[in-house]
């Protein structure tokens, strides 16, 4: 049995942008959504490390390289009158799976949510991703089956925005 690597969690830095893009592409391939990736290094640098960052990233390092990442941002619950922490992406490179890296990232974000006064920590998962769903259930997560995600993007987003006058 191969010993588990030492794992270091750290906030991403601007010079991590090429690594982040590679990890995002790895996630997209896993999710069979590589054709949807429009992100490039300049867009990531601007939106994650520019004047007004839109999200934060934690990188998990193992064996001296980026083994995975979690990208998250704050949302808000009107019912709780408290912020929430929303996990947009969690990914561990295949060769590093099974060593507790995903669990460490999730526990780190849960701790961060409590430290920041968040009332909840939530995310979405593709309904076909049984391994991820089982992993999340093992952490105590519950599915929100009565809720469905709604999205407006592309041309529909432009049309809706045009309706504002």
HUQUIQUI-V540903 format. One record per pair of residues at least 6 apart in sequence whose ideal C-beta (glycine too) atoms are under 6 Angstrom apart, sorted by the first residue. I is the first residue (numbers start at 1). GAP is how many residues later the second one is. Records with the same first field share a line. If there is no record, write none. Layout:
I: GAP, GAP
//
This chain:
4: 95
5: 57, 58
7: 53, 55, 94, 97
8: 53
9: 49, 51, 99
10: 49
12: 45, 47
14: 35
17: 24, 27, 28
19: 47
20: 24
21: 20
23: 46, 68
24: 15
25: 12
27: 62, 64
28: 6, 9
47: 7
55: 16, 18
56: 16
57: 12, 14
58: 12
59: 7, 10
60: 7, 8, 41, 45
62: 34
67: 26, 29, 34
68: 23, 24, 33
69: 22
70: 20, 35, 39
71: 17, 18
72: 13, 15
73: 13
74: 9
75: 9, 11
76: 7
77: 7, 42
80: 39
82: 37
83: 35
84: 34, 35, 36
85: 28, 33, 36
86: 36
87: 36
92: 9, 10
106: 33
110: 11
113: 8
124: 25
125: 7, 8
152: 8
//
